[in-house]
Amino acid sequence: MQLAGFRSRRGSTRRRAGLAAGLVVAALVGLAPVAKADPVPDPGPSVPDPSALAAESGQPVPVPAATSKTTAVVANPDGTFTATIAAGPVREPDPGDPSGWTPLDLSLVDTGDALAPAVGDAGVMFSKGGAGAAATLATGDGSSYAVGWNGVLPAPVVSGASATYADVVGDADLVLAARPDGYGMSLVVPSRPAAPLVVEMPLSLQGLTATVAEDDQLRLTGPSGELVAAADPAVMTGAAIDPVTGEPGETESVPISIVSTLNGPLLRIAPDPAFFDRPGLPIR
């Protein structure tokens, strides 16, 4: 069950969390900030003309002034230019590199207090286990969104960009995955729950307001009502994969809501119990 995958509005790329062996993968809720103008390093007054260098060398030459987090431009020997444009950020500014950039590296590393991508763009942090926030998204202007967990999280097993917290709801695992434009949060359910599965996650909001749109998209807005970040609607899928399409054979949307409590807001996710009883959903 993909609980929440917050995504940046920088690009249109949408991804599903990986389907681990299990009855159902539910996408909970992940987030990503709204696109802002990419910074472009100042090439300085003495940078040679890339077109002239390309004509002289007979090889394509990067154009630093036209390079951004999502776009790379080269000057060609024939006087033309070629742009390679990604759907989301693929590099970050790096003053220490001769190119002014370093490639994104979403592999999670221990920062002391949390886990974070080695080279990320979205200000994402994951829990190392224990109480407190499971995932935090900082928007870069002092605002932040943190989603907690009711209970103490175990120390996660880290693999690349993913952190897996075992047996957080019965035998179901919580999986957090860093993405170029935010993060994804999924619950892998290996067997039919004995009781209706309801996930309630406490929210901590700094300078932001969380609402659920009519299409079940989780939206974060700033003090003036501007959209700061958004998440695709939560979905749950069966473990079986269609051999033709490569997509899950069973998929269903999951309603979400924000519940006000004396201790603050909760993000409530309640999948339809009948989904777990559908025929053809293998228990692996």
Phi, psi and omega in degrees: 000115180279101189289312181194117177245098178288134182232151177283152176268016177294325184216181186256004183295133176231137184230153171259149173293149181299142181271103174284164178301125181171167180291311185220139170248120182250123178279114181280255180211121173244171186222163170202148183286157176292148183299140171234164181300131179289135175289142178243123181302144177286116184289345180082165185283344188254012181288126179297157179289117182301323180296319179294319179295322180294318179295323182287319185272338185078012181234151175299145182231129179300148177250094185303322184293342181252005181270139178220187179298333184246348189229136174234131182239137174236146173271132181263155181302334183273007178094356178270175178232148177236128179249133173250116188243124178265157180289336179216179182297137178234355180209160179232148177302138180215097181300338182278351180262139180305330180280344184086002184221159171223142182295149174299139175224103186275003177302130183285136178232156179278117180264004183109299179262344186202179171254139181211155176301143179301315175223102184238173181240341192255006178065045185261138173223140179243154180292146172267006183113159180100195180276171179102197185291137173279317180217141180230139175237117176262132186270355176095352180242022181094348178272153178205157177231127177231135177246128182261192179221138178284096184124180181265127179279141174287164173298133185279159168265121185260131176220107181062240183268004186245147173235126182247126180252113190281143168054049181276334174225097188063236179259015180275143180255140172267130180237122175252133183227124175288141179232161179302328185246022179150227177206162176239151179227123183228156175239120180262116187252107186278347181211161181297127179296144179288333179229161178308133183274119176229127180248124177238120185241123178293141180251141173237116186243127176244109179074014183226158174236132180257133176221162176246122181284173182299332180270014180069022173276128175280128184233138174248129180238155180271186184302330181263010180087003180288143179288124182256321180204160182211156178232143173295153178303146179290145178221159170232146185226150172285162181286337182290136180253132177294121184293340181275311185270338184077007180256160176302140181286331180239123180221139179210141178288155182238122179291141176231158178207161175250123185251128177275132177228171178296336180264008180114178184286149174240141170267115185253129181232121187228091178292155180291120180302332182295337181299325183286349181256005180292144176290151176085010176261100186289143172263117183250000000 
